[in-house]
Amino acid sequence: MENGASKRQLQVARELQKDLAEIIRSKGMAAFGGAMVSVTEVRISPDLSVAKVYLSVFPSSKAEAVMEQINENSRALRGELGHVVAKQMRIVPELAFFLDTSLDYAEHIGELLKK
């Protein structure tokens, strides 16, 4: 198992990633100032009570504003998620959002390799 996560943790994380991606996609790019927001990874605690959600924002220049907006609306996002996963999970995990900078890093490496 990756990072010692149980099979259940991995299943729940995958399901949450899919559901959150759909919720964010349904809001449209206009909701995030024209930025494209992707859910790149979800990691869930062993007791399934806390989910760390990693987001990729394009263009990265809008990342700070988007993350601020997502964090301000995290309770509403958790509420929407609750409606989607109500039948599968007893409790909806707390959501903690983080910026996934791996795309920026890969782009930077690509730029360096071009030189």
Summary of the structure (lengths in Angstrom):
residues: 115
radius of gyration: 15.2
end to end distance: 38.5
largest distance: 52.9
contacts: 301
relative contact order: 0.17
helix: 57%
strand: 21%
